[in-house]
Amino acid sequence: MTGIRTRYPGAQPFSDDAISRAVFFGRAHESTALTDQILANRLVVVYAKSGLGKTSLLQAGVAQPLRDESYLPLFVRVNDVKQGPLRGVLSGVRDSALRHQVEYNPGSGLSLWHFFKTAEFWLADRLLTPVLVLDQFEELFTLHAPEARAAFLRELGYLVRGVRPEVTDSSPQIEPFTDSAPEVRIVISLREDYLGSLEEAADNIPQILDHRFRLTPLTVQAATEALEGPARVQNQRLVTQPFTYRPDTVKAILAYLTERTKTRSVRTLSPVEPFHLQLICQRVETLVANSQRQGVQGVEISLSDLGGERGLKATLRDFYKNVINPIEPRGTRRKVRRLCEQYLISPEGRRLSLEQGEIKRILKLDAQTLRSLVDRRLLRSDQRADSWYYELSHDSLVAPILATRKARGITFGLLGLLGSVMAGFVGISFSLGVPVGLMLAELRHSKEEVVGMVVASVVLFPLGAVSLWMAAIGFRRSVETLNRYTSPPV
């Protein structure tokens, strides 16, 4: 990969390249353990809660050790709805092989078993053993129809068990195959809350859960390495020069990230989630880059540079706002909000992906705006077939985005409620002003005032009625808005 890189990827996962491996700290034990497990078993299921870095571990921690052992990790996803999961995987294998610049002899497309039985991957004079890494495998269950899902699981079952599937195609171009199992390793990576969905594959792959690897949050020691290690790396392609943290700053950051609850008598500590750590580190690197551009040498980050604990809280809470608010013009900003809040999050709070053409058709957002959101790490892009798909860069963004939407909805609801009350007062004033004026005019026996009030009633009564009607509608809608954003989920 080319271009200037950052030490901390933030919401994006670490990549499978030299720079990412150089700044990937805190997962040395997990990298070794998972590599050994993949080498020893035909199928390994990697699972973890969202935000813990499964993709980063596989790409920056495991891929190169596998290559050192003459294995070739092929990262693919099953998110191509147009082609279907099988064809999408085969296309992903081809693209992954090309990215790694290996000599690739495509295999038969009859099935996954036939493909890996016949495909060859060469690096110079070494024949590499493929490792099929099915990343974000939960997409098989969220994007595909039951028929397509069942068909793919059957294909995967034959490959995992090493059993040759029956095929009806008797074309003379098909060469005879031995029944020996293809030389391949399979890694399924998915979110922990979808682990139970793999039971759906148990009929085809009875051993699917025999070898599992659960990725846990970072310990305090590992988080310290992930925080300080990248800051020490010297590389000309990094956007900043090496810098340091003050010891009390490291303690404060980790104390904030591990302190789940705090009461007068009980303090509960939790492990560190890499996603939250990365967002703070990303802000640190921005501060360092600004200082170094001003000629400051030997930058040392203090807690005051981050704004204290309030600044740490703001870093996590305002990530979404900090990306959205600078977008101009205001109309584009509203469209981006709609994209993130309405189209990229399901009613159940799951991430969704949307094709670039659909985004342009529905919201009139152009490719340049979408690329800028990817650069800011709010979105991630993925090429499938001949198009690009966009989704939120991480599941952990769902909660703050929904919280921001809720806060804005409550604000608008309260403002609407205030406006409707004011409109009601105006309507009542207009409606009551005429009869009160007539009464006073009668008491004063002033015919001129009576005539004036009669004329005023022709104007004020309709205005009062309209104001009261608008106030009633506004009040009802404002109450509905407040109920929608304040009622607990069912």
N, C-alpha and C positions, 0 to 999 in steps of 0.2 A: 504494500500500500504506500501511497505517496502523500505529501502534504504535511503541514504542521499538525501535531497531535497534542492532546492534553494528557496529563498524568492521571486524572480521575474522569472516567466517562460519564459520571452522573447517572441519569436514568437509563442510559444505554448499556448493554452488556459489553464486557471485554471481548475483543475480537481474537481471531486466530492469526496473529502476526507477531513479529519480533518485538515491536514496541509494546503491545499489550502484554506480552509475556514478561517483559522487563519491569513493568509497573504493576504486575499482579502479585499482591502480597496477602498473606493471612490464610491461605488455603493450601499450604504445602502438604500437610498431612492428608487432607482430603484428596488432593491431586494424586498422590502416590497410591493411596488405598483404592481409589476408583480405577486407576489405570491397571493395577494388579487384578482387580476383580473382572475387568473387561477382558484382559488377556487370558484369564483362567476359565471363563464361562462363555457359552455361545450367546446367551441373552442376559442382559442386566437392565433392570428397571431403576431409573434415577428419579427420585421424587422429593419434593420439598414444598413448603409454603411459598406463596408468591413473594418475590422480592429478595430471596435469599441467594440468588446468583447461580442457578443451575447451568444456564447457557454460558455464563462467564467461566465457570469451573471447567466445563467440557471444552470450550474453545481455547482459553488461555492456560488452563492447568493440565489438561489431559491430552489434547491433540498432538502436541509435539513429542511427549514421551511415547505415544503410540507409534508415531512415524519413526522414532529412533529404533523401534523394535520391528521395523519393516511392515507396519500396518498403515492403512490409509483411512483416516476418519473422513466420512462423507456426510456432511451436515445437510439434512433435507427436512422439509416440513410437509404435512399432509393438508395444506390449506388451500389447494387449488380446486375450487368447486367446479370450474368449467371442465377441466380435464379429468377430474376424479382423483381419488387418493393414489391409485396405482400408477397412472400415467404421470401424475404430478411428482411422485417419488422418483420414477425413472428419469424424468427431465431434471429433477434436482440432483440426482447422482451425476448426470452428464455435466451440469453446470459446476458442481463442486469439483469434479475431476479436472475440468478446464482451469478453474481458479488455482488449483494446486500445481498446474503445469506438469502433469504426469501424462505419460502415453496411455491413451484410453482406447481399448478395443471393445466397442459396445457388445452387449450380450443379447440373447434372444428375448424378444418381448412377449413370449407366450405367458409367462408368469414370473413372479419374483424368484421362484426357485430356478427356473430356466435362465433367467437373466444373470444371476450370480453364479450359476454353474458355468456359464460361457464367457462372461465379461472378464477382461484382463486389465490390470492397472500396473504399468511398468514405470519405474524411475531408474533411468540408465539401464543397467542390466539386472535390476532387482525386481522380482515379481512381488507386488505388495498384496497383502491380505486386506480386503475391504472391511471397514467397520461402518455399518449403516447406522447413523445417529438420527433417530426420529425425534427431532426437537419439538417442544410444545405439542406433544402428542394429544393433548386434550382437544385440539382442533378437529380431530377425527370425530369426536362426539358432539362438538358444538356446531360444526359447519356442514356435515354431510348427512344425507338421508340414511335411514336405517338399512336400506338395500345396499347402497354403496359402501357403507361401513361394514356390513356383514361380509360382503365380497372381499374387501381388503383384508379383514381379519383372517379369512380363510387362506388368502394368499400368504399372509405373514405367518400363519400357522404352519404351512408346508415348509417355509424357509427355516423357521426356528427349529422344527422337529427334524429337518433334513430329509423329509419324505417327498419323493417325486410325485407331483400332482398328475392326475389324469387329464389329458388334453384331447380334444376332438379334431384339432387341426392335423390333417395327414399330408400336408404339403411336402413334396419331394425335396424342397430346399432345407427341410429340418434334418439336421444330422442326428444320428442316434446318440443317446446319452447313457452313461452308466448310472446306476441308482445310488452311487455314493453321494453323501451330502455336500453341498457347496461349501467351500472354505470361506466363511464369513463370520463376523461378529455383529450382533445387533444390540443397540442401546436405545431404550425407550425412555424419554425424558418428559415428565409431565408434572403439573401441579398436584400437590398432595390431596386436595379436595376431589380430584378425579381418579384417585387410585382405585376406588371401588368400581369405577366404570370398566376397569380391566377384567372384572369378572365376566363381562360380556364376551371376552375372548377365551374364556377358560375351556370351552368345548373344543376349540381349535388349537389352543396352546395351553395344555394342562399345567405346564411348568412355568407359566408366565410370571408368577410371583415368587419363584424359588430363590432367585438371586436379586436382592434389592439393595439399593444404596440410598439412604435418607440423608439429605443435606440439611444441617441444622444451622441456626444463626451463629454469628461469630462470637467466640469467647472474647473477654476483655483483652487477653493477650494477643489473640489473632487480630482483633480490631485495632489494637495499637500498631501492629505491623502494617495493616492495611492503610493506616493513617500516615505513619511516619516513613514507611519504606519508599513509596513512590516519590516523596519529596527529595530523597537523596540521589535519585537516579540522574546521571549525567548523559544527555543525548541531545545532539544538535537539532533533531526533529521535534523535540518537545517545545511547547510554546513558552515555557519558563525555564530559567536556570534553577539549579538546586536551591532549596531553602530549608528552614528549620521551624519547628514549633517550640514555644516555651513549654517546659514540663507542666506547669500549672494549666496551660491551655489544653494540652492533651487530656489531663485528668478531668477538666471541666467538660470537654466535649463528650468523653466516654461516660462521665457521671450523668450527663443529661440524656444520653441515648439509652442508658441502662436503667434509668429510674422510671419505672412504669407507674407506680403510685406512691404517694407520700402523705401520710397522716401524722397526727401528733404522736402516735405510738408505734406505727408500723410503716416500714418502708420496704416495698417489694422491688427487687431488681430483676431485670430481664436481659437476655443476651442481646447483642447488637445486630440489627438488620442492615445488611450491606447497602440497600437502597437509600436508607436515611443517611447513613454515613457518607455515601458518595455525594449526596446533594450538598452536605456541609463542606466536604472536601472540594467540591467543584467551586463553591463560593470562595473558599480559601485561595484556590489557584487564581481566580479572577482578581482578588486583592493583590496577590503576589505579582501578577502580570502588570497591573497598574503601577505598582511601586517600582518594578524593574524598568518599565518604560520611562519613568522619571529619573532613572539613573541610580536608584538605591541599590547598594550592594549588600550581600549577606542578609537578606530579608529574614526576620524572625517574627512569626505570627504570635500575637498575644490575644488574650480573650477580649480585651477592649477593642482590638481591630475588628472583631466579629460582632461587637455590640453587646457583649455579655450574654447572659442566659436569654434575655429577651431577643437578642439577635439570632441565637440558635433556634429559638422557637419560630421566629419569623422566617428563617431559611427554609424550614420544612413546610410551614403553613402557607407561605406565599409563593411557592414555586410556580404554581399554575398562574397566579395573578401576575407574577413578574414576567412571564412569557406573553400573556395575553395583552396586558395594558399598553405596552409600547406600540402595538400594531395600529397602523394608520392606513386609510382613513377609518373613521368610527364604524362605517358600514361593514368594512372587512372584519373589524374586530368582533362585531355582532355575529357575523357569519361563522367565524372561527369558534366562538362560544357555542353556537348552535351545533356545529360539527362535533365538538368534543362532548357536549352535555346531552345531546339528543340522538346523535347517529352513531357514536362510537362507544356508547354504554347502553347495555340492554336494560329493560325494566327490572331485571333481577340483579343488576349491578355487575354484570360481566363485560369484559372488553369485547368489542366488535370491530371488524375491519370493513372498509368500504373502498370500492374501486375508484380510481382517480376520475374516470369519466363520469361516474355517478355523482361524485362530489361536485364536479363542475356543473353537471346538469341541475342538481338540486339546489346547490348553494352558490354557484357562480364563483367558486374559489379556483384560482389558476394554479398551475404547477409551481410557479415561483414562490407563492405564498406557502404552499405545502412543503416545499424544500426548506424554506426558512424555519418552519416549525420542526422539521426533522433536525436541522442544525442546532436548534435550541433545545433539542431532546424532549420536546413535548410529545412528538409523534415519532413513530418508526415506520419505515417504508419497506415493502417487500415486493419483489418482482415475481409475478406468476404469469406464465405463458407470455403474452405480448402486452401486459399491462402492469401498472403499479397499484398496490393496495396500501392503505394507510390505517394505522391503529394507534391507540395510546401507547407510549413507549413502555409502560409498566402498569401492572395491576394495582400497585400501591398508589397510583395517581387517581384511581376511581373515587376513593373516599374524599380526598381534598377537593376534587372537582365537584362532586355532589354537594359537599359542604358549602362551597362557594356559591353554587347555584341556589342552595337553600337560603343562604344569607341574603342573596340578592332578591330572591322571591319574597322573603319576609319584609325586606326593606320596601320593595315596591308595593307589597300588600298594605303596609302601614301608611305609606304615602297616599295610596289610593283611598284608604279609609279616611285619612285626614281630609283629602280633597272632597270626598263625598259628603262628609260632615259639613264642610264649609259651603258646598253647593246646597246642602239642605237648609243651612241658615239663610243663604241668599234667597232660596225659594220661599221660605217661610216669611222672610222680611218683605219680599215683593207681594206675597199673598195677603199678609196681614196689614201691610202699609196702607193699602187702599181703603179698607173699611175703617181703620183707625183715623185716617185722614178725613173721611166723610163724616165720621162722628164728631170730630173736632170742628169741622166746617159747619155742621148743623148747630152745634152748641153756640158757635159764634154768629149764626144766622148770616153767613157770608155766601151769597149765591155764586160769586165768582169762584170761590174756593171749591164749592160743590161741583160746579161745571168743570173746573180743572181736574178734580179728582176722578170725575167720571171719565174724562178724556184719558187720564193716566191709567185708569183701570184697563182700558182697551189694550194698552201696551204692557202694563206690569203683570196683569193676571196671566197672560200666555207665557211671559218670561218666568214667572214664578212656578207655573205648572211644569214647564220644560226643566227648570232647575231641580225641582223636586223629583221629577221622573229620572233625570240623569243621576241625581244623588242616590236614589233607590237602586238603580242598576249598578252604579259604582260601588255602593256599600255591599251589595250582594256579591259582586265579583271579588272585591277585596277580602271579604270574609272567606270566600271559597279559596282564594290564593293562600291566605294565612292557614286555613285548615289543611291545605295540601302540603304545606311545607313544615307545619308544626305537629301534625298528627303522627304518632308512632307508626312504623311500618306494620302492615298486617302479616 
